[in-house]
């Protein structure tokens, strides 16, 4: 295969952080999905890739000539329990590209077979979960939420064995990097401070080059990652997104959303919503996500602590703990500010009334919760209300009159901003999507694709890529699922 122009800085600069490995050959590869727009963004020739043997390339049967696949090592807290060695059990980093905007991007396989980190798993993946990554990743990108993205999905032509045999597939994923909190935990757990310092320097050079040479570089990186996570989790919350498995190995240092396993979007607003079949105690419930992000950041701080302290005597360690805790304790305020920033846009408000706006947003969410209103459509209906039509909102409520007091407060607050009603409505429609990946539609599309029919997947994907545009032909993708469907809905990891 022709060269992609890969670099391999991770493998070159971080010895001991990966293992060279090759993908398992696929029996009868077939291309299911290819992201032309993303390929162009990466500086790849999409037409040439399609004209060549794309199925062989994206299944791992014929790699680019300059690919040097590696399985990355990392540790992680999974549902609160620490595993000192996890690693890429079914993923391989092929290399890094510099995209058209000058950014370094990882190109990696997922589902390409066993690696030394597989821990008894088969290292493979099924068509449904890999196409789920396409749908959710592209939806998040269209919603302007930082995310990894799918470049391609290739069927392998052979089954993977889960509860029943399912058709296998390989995903090609693009990320700003695959560095995780767990990457740092891996070396910290081993007491390998030299490797930990190399990882710190590499991470700063890649994601925060302005921190190179900073005297408090470990703390500065912790602060930068915490701020990125504050912004990211606020965007999740404002979109009604539930990641489902916020383990420390799934928290990316880059601030991108990574690993779309048992994820889902809210329909009726409920802070306690859990869809993941493996989250029995609700640890990663929708409303818990900000607190879990802070918990994960505390684990990141623990991994960095030897570098913060610079010495192993008790006073130095205590000072380091206090310095790290200043960052961890600042996270809730950073998150609250980012959440309110997004809520103001979703309410159609200008800045300038902090406590009042926060209370207005909190009471709005309380109204949606009490009325079991659809989260996405309720926000969207504010555009109609701004134009004087309150009926779309009231139709979403069990008690239409329950919105009276809140709407009166909202209109009074809006009147203090210099927005014409038409301008505010247009702004609200830019901030509040009409279409999200409705769980029912996602499952329909994936079930059809598993049986060989890609048309529902392709139609849903097209709708998700234009989430703010109301179009009659896409109306079915904006409709909430029936309450009985939502009540019993579960998502699964796909491993």
C-alpha positions in Angstrom: 0.0 0.0 0.0 1.2 3.6 -0.7 2.7 5.5 2.3 0.4 7.8 4.3 3.2 10.1 5.5 3.2 8.6 9.0 5.4 9.7 11.9 5.8 7.6 15.0 6.7 10.0 17.7 4.9 8.0 20.5 6.9 4.8 19.8 10.1 6.7 19.2 10.0 9.0 22.3 8.3 6.7 24.8 10.2 3.4 25.0 8.4 0.9 27.2 5.0 2.5 26.6 3.9 0.2 23.7 4.5 -3.1 22.0 5.0 -3.5 18.3 2.2 -5.7 16.9 0.4 -6.7 13.7 -3.3 -6.8 13.0 -5.0 -10.2 12.6 -5.8 -10.8 8.9 -9.5 -10.6 7.8 -11.0 -13.4 5.9 -13.1 -11.5 3.4 -12.9 -7.8 4.0 -15.5 -5.4 2.8 -15.7 -1.6 3.2 -18.8 -0.5 5.1 -18.1 3.1 5.7 -15.5 5.7 4.6 -15.3 9.3 5.8 -14.4 11.3 2.7 -14.5 14.7 4.5 -12.3 13.5 7.3 -9.8 11.9 4.9 -9.5 15.3 3.1 -9.0 17.0 6.5 -6.1 14.6 7.2 -4.5 15.4 3.8 -5.3 12.0 2.4 -6.6 11.4 -1.2 -10.1 10.1 -0.6 -10.7 9.2 -4.3 -7.5 7.3 -4.5 -8.2 5.4 -1.3 -11.6 4.4 -2.6 -10.2 3.5 -6.0 -7.6 1.2 -4.4 -8.3 -1.8 -2.2 -9.8 0.2 0.7 -11.3 -2.9 2.2 -7.9 -4.6 2.5 -6.4 -1.4 3.9 -9.0 -0.6 6.6 -9.3 -4.3 7.7 -5.6 -4.5 8.3 -4.8 -6.9 5.5 -2.6 -4.4 3.6 -1.2 -1.6 5.6 0.3 1.6 4.3 4.0 1.0 3.7 5.1 3.4 6.4 2.7 2.1 9.1 4.4 0.7 12.3 1.5 -0.6 14.3 1.8 -0.7 18.1 -0.4 -1.6 21.0 -0.2 1.1 23.7 0.2 0.4 27.4 -1.9 2.0 30.1 -3.5 1.3 33.4 -6.8 2.6 34.8 -9.5 2.7 37.4 -12.5 0.8 36.0 -15.7 1.5 38.0 -13.5 2.7 40.9 -11.2 -0.4 41.0 -7.6 0.0 39.8 -6.0 -2.2 37.2 -2.2 -1.6 36.9 -2.1 -3.0 33.4 -4.9 -2.6 30.8 -3.6 -1.4 27.4 -4.8 -1.8 23.9 -6.4 -5.2 24.0 -8.0 -4.8 20.6 -6.5 -1.6 19.2 -3.4 -0.7 17.3 -1.9 2.7 16.6 -0.7 2.7 13.0 1.0 6.1 13.1 0.5 9.8 13.3 -0.3 12.3 10.5 0.1 16.1 10.4 -3.3 17.2 9.0 -4.0 20.1 6.7 -4.3 22.5 9.7 -0.9 21.4 11.0 -2.2 19.3 13.9 -0.8 15.9 14.8 -3.5 13.2 14.6 -3.4 9.5 15.6 -4.7 6.9 13.1 -5.6 3.7 14.9 -7.5 0.4 14.4 -10.0 -0.9 16.8 -11.2 -4.5 16.6 -8.1 -5.7 14.7 -7.4 -8.8 16.9 -5.6 -9.9 20.0 -2.6 -8.1 21.4 -0.3 -8.8 24.4 -2.8 -6.7 26.4 -5.9 -8.6 25.5 -6.3 -10.3 28.9 -8.2 -13.3 27.5 -10.4 -11.3 25.1 -10.5 -12.1 21.3 -9.4 -8.5 20.4 -12.1 -8.3 17.8 -15.2 -6.2 17.4 -18.7 -6.5 15.8 -20.2 -4.4 13.0 -22.8 -2.9 15.3 -20.5 -1.3 18.0 -18.1 -0.1 15.3 -20.8 1.6 13.4 -22.1 3.1 16.7 -18.7 4.8 17.0 -19.3 6.3 13.5 -22.8 7.6 14.4 -22.1 9.0 17.8 -18.7 10.4 16.8 -20.0 12.2 13.7 -23.1 13.4 15.7 -20.8 14.9 18.4 -18.6 16.5 15.8 -21.7 18.1 14.2 -22.8 19.3 17.7 -19.4 21.0 18.0 -18.3 18.7 20.9 -14.6 17.6 20.8 -14.4 14.0 19.8 -12.5 11.2 18.2 -13.9 10.3 14.8 -14.2 7.3 12.5 -12.3 7.3 9.2 -13.5 3.9 8.1 -15.2 0.7 9.1 -14.4 -2.6 7.3 -16.3 -5.8 7.8 -13.9 -8.8 8.3 -16.1 -11.4 6.7 -16.0 -13.6 9.8 -18.0 -13.8 13.0 -17.1 -12.7 16.5 -18.7 -14.6 19.3 -20.6 -12.6 21.9 -24.1 -13.6 23.2 -24.5 -14.9 19.7 -22.3 -14.9 16.6 -22.1 -11.4 15.0 -20.4 -10.2 11.9 -17.0 -8.8 12.7 -15.6 -5.4 11.8 -12.5 -3.1 12.2 -12.9 0.6 12.9 -10.2 3.1 11.9 -10.3 5.9 14.5 -8.7 9.4 14.4 -7.8 11.2 17.6 -5.7 14.2 18.7 -3.9 11.5 20.6 -4.7 8.3 22.6 -2.9 9.6 25.7 -5.1 9.0 28.7 -5.1 9.5 32.4 -4.4 5.8 32.5 -1.2 6.3 30.4 0.3 8.2 33.4 -1.1 5.8 35.9 0.7 2.9 34.1 4.2 4.4 34.9 3.2 5.8 38.3 2.0 2.4 39.5 5.5 1.0 38.6 7.4 3.8 40.2 9.1 4.5 36.9 9.8 8.2 37.4 12.1 8.5 34.4 9.4 7.1 32.1 6.8 9.3 33.8 8.9 12.4 33.1 9.3 11.4 29.5 5.6 11.0 29.2 5.0 14.4 30.8 7.4 16.1 28.4 5.9 14.3 25.4 2.4 15.2 26.4 3.2 18.8 27.0 5.0 19.1 23.6 2.0 17.5 21.9 -0.9 19.2 23.6 0.4 22.2 25.6 3.6 23.4 23.9 3.3 26.8 25.7 4.1 24.9 28.9 7.5 23.7 27.7 10.2 24.7 30.2 7.6 25.9 32.8 9.0 25.4 36.3 5.7 23.9 37.5 5.1 21.9 34.4 3.3 18.9 36.0 0.9 21.2 37.8 0.4 23.3 34.7 -0.5 20.2 32.7 -2.9 19.1 35.4 -4.5 22.5 35.3 -4.8 22.5 31.5 -6.3 19.0 31.4 -8.8 20.0 34.1 -9.9 23.0 32.2 -10.3 21.0 29.0 -12.4 18.4 30.9 -14.5 21.1 32.5 -15.4 22.4 29.1 -16.0 18.9 27.6 -18.2 17.6 30.4 -20.2 20.9 30.3 -20.8 20.3 26.6 -21.9 16.7 27.3 -24.3 17.9 30.0 -25.8 20.6 27.7 -26.3 18.0 24.9 -27.8 15.4 27.2 -25.0 12.9 26.5 -24.2 10.0 28.8 -20.7 8.5 28.2 -21.6 5.4 30.2 -18.1 4.2 31.1 -16.0 7.1 32.5 -13.1 5.0 33.6 -9.7 6.8 33.9 -8.5 4.9 30.8 -11.3 6.6 28.9 -10.4 10.2 29.9 -8.3 11.6 27.1 -5.6 14.2 27.9 -6.5 16.1 24.8 -10.0 16.8 26.0 -11.7 14.8 23.3 -14.5 12.4 23.9 -13.2 8.8 23.4 -14.5 5.3 23.4 -18.2 5.2 22.5 -19.2 2.0 24.2 -22.5 2.0 26.2 -23.2 5.7 25.5 -26.6 7.2 25.0 -28.5 10.5 24.8 -31.2 11.5 27.2 -34.8 11.6 26.0 -37.0 12.6 29.0 -34.8 14.7 31.3 -33.6 12.8 34.3 -30.3 13.4 36.2 -30.3 9.8 37.4 -30.5 8.3 33.9 -28.3 5.2 33.3 -28.5 3.2 30.2 -25.3 1.1 30.4 -26.0 -2.6 31.2 -22.8 -2.8 33.2 -23.3 0.3 35.4 -25.4 -1.5 38.0 -24.9 1.1 40.8 -25.3 4.2 38.6 -21.7 5.4 39.1 -21.7 6.9 35.6 -25.3 8.2 35.6 -25.9 11.4 33.6 -25.9 13.7 36.6 -22.8 12.1 38.1 -20.5 12.9 35.2 -19.1 16.2 36.5 -18.2 14.6 39.9 -16.7 11.6 38.2 -14.6 13.9 36.0 -13.2 15.5 39.2 -12.6 12.1 40.7 -10.6 11.0 37.6 -8.6 14.2 37.7 -7.7 13.5 41.3 -6.3 10.1 40.1 -4.4 12.0 37.4 -3.0 14.3 40.1 -1.9 11.3 42.1 0.0 9.9 39.1 1.7 13.2 38.6 2.5 13.7 42.3 6.1 12.4 42.3 6.9 14.9 39.6 5.1 17.7 41.4 7.0 17.0 44.7 10.5 16.8 43.1 11.6 15.0 46.2 10.4 12.1 48.3 10.6 13.7 51.8 7.4 14.3 53.7 7.3 18.1 53.5 7.8 18.1 49.8 5.1 15.5 49.3 2.6 17.4 51.5 3.3 20.6 49.6 2.7 18.8 46.3 -0.6 17.3 47.6 -1.8 20.8 48.6 -0.8 22.3 45.2 -2.5 19.5 43.3 -5.7 19.8 45.5 -5.9 23.5 44.6 -6.4 22.4 41.0 -8.8 19.6 41.8 -10.9 21.9 44.1 -11.0 24.6 41.4 -12.6 22.1 38.9 -16.2 22.5 40.1 -16.1 26.3 39.6 -14.5 25.9 36.2 -17.1 23.4 35.2 -20.0 25.6 36.5 -18.7 28.5 34.5 -18.5 26.4 31.3 -21.9 24.9 31.9 -23.5 28.3 32.4 -21.7 29.6 29.3 -23.5 26.9 27.3 -26.8 27.3 29.1 -26.8 31.0 28.3 -26.5 30.2 24.6 -29.2 27.6 24.9 -31.5 30.1 26.7 -30.8 32.8 24.1 -29.2 35.1 26.7 -26.3 37.6 26.6 -23.8 37.5 29.4 -23.9 39.7 32.4 -26.4 38.2 35.0 -24.5 35.3 36.5 -26.4 34.2 39.6 -29.8 35.1 38.0 -29.0 33.2 34.8 -27.7 30.2 36.7 -30.9 30.1 38.8 -33.0 30.5 35.6 -31.2 27.6 34.0 -31.5 25.4 37.1 -35.2 26.1 37.4 -35.7 25.3 33.7 -34.1 21.9 34.3 -36.2 21.3 37.4 -39.3 22.0 35.3 -38.2 19.6 32.6 -37.5 16.9 35.2 -40.8 17.4 37.0 -42.7 17.2 33.7 -40.6 14.4 32.2 -40.1 16.6 29.2 -37.9 15.6 26.2 -34.6 17.3 26.9 -33.6 18.1 23.3 -37.0 19.2 22.0 -37.7 21.3 25.1 -34.6 23.4 24.6 -35.3 23.6 20.8 -38.9 24.8 21.5 -37.5 28.0 23.1 -36.9 29.3 19.6 -40.6 29.1 18.9 -41.3 30.7 22.3 -39.0 33.6 21.4 -41.1 34.2 18.3 -44.3 34.2 20.5 -45.4 30.5 20.0 -45.3 28.7 23.3 -47.4 25.7 22.1 -44.4 23.4 21.0 -43.0 23.7 24.6 -46.3 23.2 26.3 -47.1 20.1 24.2 -44.0 18.5 25.7 -45.2 18.9 29.3 -47.5 16.7 31.3 -49.1 19.9 32.6 -48.9 22.6 30.0 -49.6 25.4 32.5 -46.5 24.3 34.6 -44.3 26.5 32.3 -46.2 29.7 33.0 -44.1 31.1 35.8 -40.8 30.1 34.3 -41.7 31.5 30.9 -42.6 34.8 32.5 -39.2 35.0 34.2 -37.4 34.1 31.0 -39.2 36.7 29.0 -38.4 39.4 31.5 -34.7 38.4 31.5 -34.7 38.3 27.7 -36.1 41.8 27.6 -33.0 43.2 29.2 -30.8 42.0 26.2 -30.7 43.9 23.0 -31.9 41.0 20.8 -34.8 41.3 18.4 -37.1 38.2 18.7 -36.1 37.0 15.2 -32.4 37.3 16.1 -32.9 35.5 19.4 -34.9 32.7 17.7 -32.2 32.2 15.1 -29.5 32.2 17.8 -31.5 29.6 19.8 -31.8 27.3 16.7 -28.0 27.5 16.3 -27.4 26.5 19.9 -30.1 23.8 20.4 -30.1 20.9 18.0 -33.3 19.5 16.5 -31.8 16.0 15.9 -29.6 13.9 18.2 -28.8 10.2 18.0 -32.1 9.0 19.3 -31.5 5.6 21.0 -34.3 3.9 19.2 -33.1 5.1 15.8 -29.5 4.1 16.5 -30.5 0.6 17.5 -32.7 0.2 14.4 -29.9 1.3 12.1 -27.3 -1.0 13.8 -29.7 -4.0 13.8 -30.2 -3.5 10.1 -26.5 -3.1 9.4 -25.8 -6.3 11.4 -28.1 -8.1 9.0 -26.4 -6.5 5.9 -28.7 -3.5 5.2 -26.7 -0.3 5.5 -29.4 2.0 4.2 -30.9 2.9 7.6 -27.4 3.6 9.0 -26.6 5.8 6.0 -29.9 7.7 6.3 -29.4 8.3 10.0 -25.8 9.4 9.6 -26.9 12.0 7.0 -29.5 13.3 9.5 -27.0 13.4 12.4 -24.5 15.5 10.3 -27.1 18.3 10.1 -28.5 18.4 13.7 -29.6 22.1 13.7 -31.5 22.0 10.4 -35.3 21.3 10.5 -36.1 19.3 7.3 -39.4 17.4 6.7 -37.6 14.4 5.3 -35.6 14.1 8.6 -38.6 14.5 11.0 -38.6 10.9 12.1 -35.2 11.3 13.5 -36.3 14.1 15.8 -39.2 12.2 17.3 -38.8 10.9 20.9 -39.1 7.2 21.4 -42.3 6.0 23.1 -42.0 6.0 26.9 -42.2 2.2 27.2 -39.2 1.9 24.8 -37.1 4.5 26.7 -37.9 2.9 30.1 -36.4 -0.5 29.1 -33.5 0.8 27.0 -30.0 -0.5 27.7 -26.7 0.0 26.0 -23.8 -2.5 25.9 -20.0 -2.2 25.6 -19.7 -4.5 22.6 -16.6 -6.1 23.9 
